[in-house]
Amino acid sequence: MSFQTLFTKMEDHTLIITINRPDVLNALNKQVINDLDAVLDRVYKFPEIKSVVITGAGLKSFVAGADIKEFESLSKEEAIAVAKRGQAVFAKIEHSPKPIIACVNGFALGGGCELAMSCHFVIASESAIFGQPEVNLGIMVGYGGSQRLTQRVGKGRAMELIITGKTINATQAMNYGLVNYVVPQTELLDKAFSILKVVH
């Protein structure tokens, strides 16, 4: 499989998807969303793919939000269309019949936090940072994250994170129920595969 913004690798019937835009901390743009949609079609279609891991390239970031430069010139109608497109792709992750694990290796902010929450399990490195800081840009959470955050951490904590734009570290995220496990950076994939051995 070849994509403009993703690296993909099969290992033990698990497809490892790495979002590969490290120069912008793996920020989501239209091409990333399109590539994720295309690779998810293959996940749904091919029986040899039994599970999926999603992570980010480099040591700093899982996905540090949306690529704001791409969205600055959008009209209201175009922005709504972009949000609906992202929601549809993240829903495809959430409703996948095969387990999908987010291995969060750094910043998971805005759309990155939403992407992690759309996965069935979230494993975080000790240096991971989570948050929905869209309010600092004068915009709202756009890819379904307000609903998923409420489901994971409860209404009070979700409102606090969304309204204040504060970020939380991996330990806080696990205490909130946002994250399943916190492990050293070098153990992220090992932890994911230990879970997948049980669910395959």
Secondary structure, DSSP 8 states (H G I E B T S, - for coil): ---SSEEEEEETTEEEEEE--GGGTT-B-HHHHHHHHHHHHHHHH-TT--EEEEEESSSSEEEESB-HHHHTT--HHHHHHHHHHHHHHHHHHHT-SS-EEEEE-SEEETHHHHHHHHSSEEEEETT-EEE-GGGGGT----SSHHHHHHHHH-HHHHHHHHHH--EEEHHHHHHHTS-SEEE-GGGHHHHHHHHHHHH-
